[in-house]
Amino acid sequence: MSPNSSRTTRPPQPQTVVQTKGAGLGTFGGVFTPSILTILGVIMYLRFGWVVGNVGLLGTLLIVTIATSITFLTALSISAIATDQRVRVGGAYYMISRSLGLETGGAVGIPLFFAQALSVALYTIGFAESLVNVFPVLDQRLVGVATTIAVAALALTSARAAIRAQYFIMAAIGLSLVSLLFGGSVGPEAHDALSAPVGDVTRHGFWVVFAVFFPAVTGIMAGVNMSGDLTEPDKSIPRGTLAAVGVGYLIYMVLPVLLAARAGSEQLISDPMIMRRIAIWGDAILLGVWGATLSSAVGSIMGAPRVLQALARDGIVPGAFRWVGKGSGEDDTPRIGTLVTLAIALAAVWLGDLNLIAPILTMFFLTTYGVLNVAAGLERALGSPSFRPRFRVPWYLSALGAIGCVAVMMLINAGATAVAAAVVGGIYLWLQRRELQTTWGDVRRGLWMAVTRAGLFRLQDASDPKNWRPHLLVLSGSPTRRWYLIEFASWIAHRRALVTVSSVLSDEGITLDRQRGMERTISDYLARRGVQALIRIIRAPDAFDGATRLIEAYGIGALTPNTVLLGDTESEDHRIAYCRMIAGFHDARRNVVILHHNHDVDFGRRRRIDVWWGGLQNNGGLMLTLAYLLQTSFVWRGAELRVKMVVPNEDAAASARANLEHIVSGLRTDANCEAIVGDGRPFLEIFRESSAGADFVFIGMRAPDDDWEAYYERVQAGVTGMPSTAFVLAAEDVAFSEILVKPEG
């Protein structure tokens, strides 16, 4: 009864993220600067006036508040995760994958990479649009392509070089905002935007405008994506991210007031460069918009390749593309990933426009934010001892952030939300089928632990007939030697009952490590064949006594195996010990199913099942239940079920047949009934004659007694050469008739 210890092939382990010295960036340079520069970007300069003109001042302030609230709650969740774990290359993807698992991380990380690659196009298109507005002779598409290539070249030099360039850009943005603050009115419609806008220009609704605006507050990812280049990410990410959100919100709440007071709604909608006309020094706005768009593009083209690098190193991308995870130099710069990002951005620049790309990014970023909030909320709510963030956030705030993301996505575009969910779900299922394995734990185990704990305490009564399931303990030994047992267990379990494949090792020289290795080997073997089962291997000097002790000790609470499935003994020398073991199972109130397998015909054509009826109670009820489960399994679907009964003479046959048909009609099993006249013939003779053409047979057994060994020997000899047969011995205190009979009334 010892398991097969042959080696099996395991799915490839994901590569661990390479640890490098990094660029040694601090809070201001590594998080706050790229975050605030991405926030104060192309949407602020080229679309803020359009937002105010469409929805008015109050509507704009509401949009800013809703969008920033979602970002702020997400920033809190990010801060909690960042202060609990070392956030390495990959930023948001790294956080999600280490909290919710590789499948969830990859399902969000792949769209996140494409969203950030498209962000590069968003910002370079914005730069090109503003430049062409000043120099109309230029071609906007060519300017966008050239700019995209230029920012990629800057990012390839190193993270530190790009950050240094952004300090000058921040100064230019600051100068532009001061110039705007001290500017003046541009026309007679100065106060029109204080109310709901009217006019001849094309207007858009609140949520359409929100979708265009939301990328303006997604800059918190810029700092998170640089996590691998930070000296102290657990300190820098919370401080820099929250500071950037706060500063951005203050600026965004002041700007609409200035715009609404100094220009009319039609001017705000029709003129993307309205800020230049309002500012006291218009060219300062040009410096600001050029600097903001370029810095945001640089931030995105530095972040996207690092997400791709982490995806590749964790084995998320297909094996043929793992080379995109390679880094270069001491800073581990993802140059190959940058080139891939550049190709995607160039395609978007060539084909897209600002108002088309922005809503797409909104959906992807809201999806990422929602999952980040779910990750932080679950970690906090489950109270795992391993989750000890320095920055503590109540779980309900993270939950509120997640709900806000979903609600806003639905309000913006329910169809696009469904598409985004389908994309994420499709990637998740694809990754799940690949059976990726990790060297770290995630929150899913804690979640299932909490659900299991609650369920165990609710399952106080394990004898409810209406919800009875055959929780099977399969004494299979090596699965390769007795696969028919596991196959049969899988058929009747229907993936709705617990199956435990077990074995007793009588070799005392087997170590605990080897025993656990055997369990992993068997688990992998079953998984590759689509069988869901728990594995339990124990050591005992005597295999039969060990099996009896296993039955008595195995299980937790109400979830203990109620049915033991084992093969027929093939050795006369073991029959006494075997029968004693069966008696022990019966005394422990465990149902016993002994499968006498015909190795020559296996399970035949799987078209006919015979049940030899002995009454609705005890064995009869259990046999019909098992036969029904077998008949409704996928491989036995459509098989004929025959219920057979032996009567002493012809006079009793008619009434017995009528009674049997009446009983079976109430069992809802769609079975055919046969009353066979015995005329004094032995049962085994009748059995061999009547069930020779069946593919599987159920026969009840009497309870163990002093003469049970001889009885079992006769039964065993009687089925030799017959189709595969299950000997059924019911012992559980369950009224199986209530499982089968349809209640009246």
C-alpha positions, 0 to 999 in steps of 0.5 A, a space after each residue: 500500500 505504499 505510493 509510487 515514488 517516481 519523479 514527475 515534472 513540475 511546472 517551471 518556477 517563476 524567476 525571482 526579481 533580480 535585486 540590484 543596487 538601483 539608482 539610490 533615489 530618495 522620496 523627493 526625486 524618486 517618488 514625489 517628483 515623477 508623481 507630481 509631474 505626471 499629475 500636473 501634465 497634459 490633461 491639466 494644460 490642454 483639457 482643463 479648460 475643456 472640462 470647465 467649459 463642459 460641466 461648469 465650475 461646480 461640476 469641475 470641482 466635483 470631478 476633481 474631488 471624486 477623482 482625487 478621492 479614488 486616487 487618495 484611497 488607492 494611495 493609502 492602500 499602496 502605502 499600507 502594502 509598501 510599508 509591509 513588504 519590500 516593493 521591488 521592480 514592477 510597482 503596482 504589479 509587484 504589490 498585487 502579485 505578492 498579495 493576491 497571487 501571480 494570476 491576479 497580478 498578471 491579469 492586472 499587470 499585463 493591461 497595466 503595462 499596455 496602459 502605461 505604454 499608451 500613456 507615453 503616447 498620450 503625453 507625446 501627442 499632447 506635446 505635439 498638439 501644443 507645439 503645432 498650435 504655436 508652429 502650425 507649419 509642423 506636422 503633428 504626427 511626425 512631431 509626436 513620433 520624434 518626441 516619443 523616440 527622444 523621451 525613450 532615448 532619455 529613459 535609456 540613459 538611466 533613471 537618475 539622468 531622467 530624474 535630474 531632467 525633471 527638476 528643470 521641468 518642475 521649475 518650468 511648471 512652477 513658473 507657468 502656474 505663477 504666470 497663470 495666477 497673475 494673468 487676466 480675463 480674455 473676453 466679455 464672457 468672463 463669468 459664463 462658466 460659473 453656470 452650466 454651459 450653453 452655446 453652439 460648441 459640442 458639449 459632453 456629459 459629466 461622466 464623459 468629461 470625467 473619463 477624459 480628466 481622470 488620467 490627470 490624477 493617475 500620477 501616483 503610479 509614476 513613483 510606485 513604478 520606480 520602486 526598484 530604483 528607490 533606496 527606501 521604498 517602504 518610506 519613500 512611496 507613502 510619503 512621496 505619493 501622499 504628498 503628490 496627491 495632496 499638492 495636486 488636489 490643491 492646484 486642481 481646486 484653484 485652477 478651475 476657479 481661475 479659468 471660470 473667472 477669466 474665460 467663457 465656456 465656449 472659449 474654454 471648450 474650443 481653445 486647448 491653449 486658453 491658459 496661454 491667453 490668460 497667463 501674464 506671460 503666455 510663453 511660460 504656459 508653453 514651457 510648462 505644457 512642454 515640460 509637463 508632457 515631456 516629463 510625464 512621457 519620461 515617467 511613463 516610459 520609465 515605468 512601463 518597461 519595469 512592469 514588463 521586466 517584472 512580468 517576464 521575470 515572474 514567468 507571466 509572459 510566454 517563454 518565447 518572450 522571457 528575454 524582455 525581462 533582461 536588465 542592463 548595467 548596474 542599475 538593471 535598466 530594462 532597455 529591451 523592455 523600453 524598446 518594446 514600450 517604444 514600439 507600442 507608443 509609436 503605433 498609438 501616436 501614429 493612429 490615436 488622438 488625445 480624447 480617444 486614448 484618455 478614456 481607455 487609460 481611465 479604464 485600465 487605471 481604475 481596474 488597477 486601482 480597484 485591485 490594489 484596494 482589494 489587495 490591501 483591504 483583504 490583507 487588513 480584514 483577514 488579520 494575517 500575522 504576516 501583514 504588519 504595515 507601518 502605515 496602517 489603513 482601516 480595511 473599510 477605506 480600502 473597500 470604499 476605494 475599490 467600490 468607488 473604482 467599480 462604480 465610476 467605471 460603470 457610470 463612465 461606460 458600462 460596456 467598456 467596463 464589461 470589456 475590461 473585466 472580460 480582458 482581465 478575467 481572460 488573462 487570469 484564466 489563461 494564467 491559471 491554466 498554466 499552473 504558475 507556481 511561486 516561492 511566496 505566499 499570498 492573501 488567497 490562502 488566508 482568505 480560504 482559511 477564513 472561509 473554511 474556519 467559518 464553514 467548519 463552525 457552521 457545519 455542526 451537524 454532519 448527518 443532514 441527509 438532504 446535503 449528504 455527500 460521499 466524502 471519500 477516503 480512498 485507500 489506493 496505495 500507489 495511484 498508478 497501480 490502482 488508478 481505477 479507485 481514484 477514477 471511480 472516486 472522481 466519478 461519484 464525487 462530482 467535484 462537490 465532495 471531498 476526496 482524500 487519496 491515502 496510503 499507509 507506509 509500513 517501511 519504518 525507514 522512510 523519513 518525514 521529508 521523503 513522506 512529504 515528497 511522496 505527497 507532493 508527487 502524488 498531488 502533481 500526478 493527480 492534478 495533471 489528470 484533472 483529479 481534485 483530491 487531498 493527499 494523506 500518507 501515514 507511517 505504521 508498522 502494520 498497514 491494516 492497523 495503520 489504515 484503521 487508525 487513519 480512519 479514526 483520526 483523520 478529519 477536522 470537525 464535521 469534515 471527516 470521511 464518511 465513506 472508505 473506498 478500497 480495492 479487493 484483497 488479492 492475497 489469501 494471506 492477508 484476508 484475515 487482517 483485511 476483514 478485521 480492518 473492514 470490521 474496524 471501519 464499520 465499527 467506526 461508523 464509516 460506509 465501506 465500498 470495496 471495488 472488485 475490479 475486472 482488469 480485463 474489461 475495466 469498466 466496459 462500455 460504461 453503458 449499463 449499471 446494475 444495482 441488486 436491491 435489498 430494501 430502501 434502508 441501509 445498503 439499498 439506499 446507499 447503493 442507489 445514491 452511489 449509482 445515481 452519482 455514477 450515472 450522472 457523471 460525465 463519462 457515464 452520462 446516458 448509462 442505463 440503470 437497472 434495479 434488480 430484486 430476487 423473489 422466491 416464486 412467480 406469485 410474488 414477482 408481480 406484486 414485488 415488481 409493482 412495489 419496486 417500480 413504485 419505490 423507484 419512481 419516487 427515487 427520481 433516478 430514471 431506473 428500470 426495475 426487474 423482479 427475478 424469480 429465484 426458484 431456490 437457486 443461490 443468489 450468486 448463480 442468479 447474479 452471474 446470469 443476470 449481470 453478465 452483460 452489465 458494465 458495473 454492478 453494486 451489491 450490498 454486504 451484510 454487517 461483519 460478524 464472527 463468520 464474516 471472513 468465510 462469507 466474504 470469501 464466498 462473495 469474492 469467489 462469486 464475482 470472479 470473472 464478472 464485470 467490475 463490482 462494488 461491495 457496499 456496506 452502509 454504516 453511517 447514521 444517515 437515512 439514505 431514503 431521505 436523500 432519494 425519495 421526493 418529499 410529498 406536499 
